[in-house]
Amino acid sequence: MTVSGEDTVDIGPLALTLMACETPVNEWENALAGFLTGTLTFTVDGTDVTLTNGTQTLTMHEVPWTP
């Protein structure tokens, strides 16, 4: 992963296991891996991080962890 400038990140190839999950989980994993491949722009708003690949957007929100 390489951060370029103030709003661009380039994520290289991802390492995934060869174990296939149930179909919905496997489809989700493949879609996420495809989204994260290549150059993305990002914004940070408080504790939210939004990634965009040009046509799709993913926003991650902080979720407090309670053991």
N, C-alpha and C positions, 0 to 999 in steps of 0.2 A: 504494500500500500504506500502510495506517495501523495502527500498533500502539496498542491501547487497553488500559489497565490493565497488569497484569503477565503476562497469559496469552492475550490475544486479538489477532488480526491480521485486518484486512479487506483483501482483495486485489481490486482493481478489474478491469476487463476486460483480458484478455491480448491482445497483438498476435501473430498467427500468420501464417505465410506461406500463400499460396493454392496452393502446390505440393503436390500429393498424393504422399505416400510410399506404399510398398508397404502393403497392407492391415493387417498386424499392427502396423506402426509407426504408421500413421495412426490406428488404433483406440486405441492406447496414448496418443498425443498428445491425442486428443479426450477420453479418460477423465481424463487428468491435468489438462487445462485445465478440465474440468467440476468436478473435485475442488477445484481451487485458486480457483474463483470464489466469492466471498462471504466470510462470516465464519468463521474457523477459530480453534480454541483450539490453543495450543502448549505443549509442555514441553521443557525442555532438561535432559539428564542427561549430564554430562561432555561428550563430543563428539557425542552423538546429539541430534537434534531430531525431535520427534514432532508432527505436525499432525493434527487431528481436525476433521471437518466436521459432527459430530453422529451420523453413521452409519458413516463410513469413517475409517480411520486410515492415515497414511503416516509411516514412520520412516526418517529419513536418517542414515546412519552415515558417519563420517569414513573415507575411504580414502586412505592415504598416496600421494602422487603421486611417481613416479620418472620423470624425463625419459629 
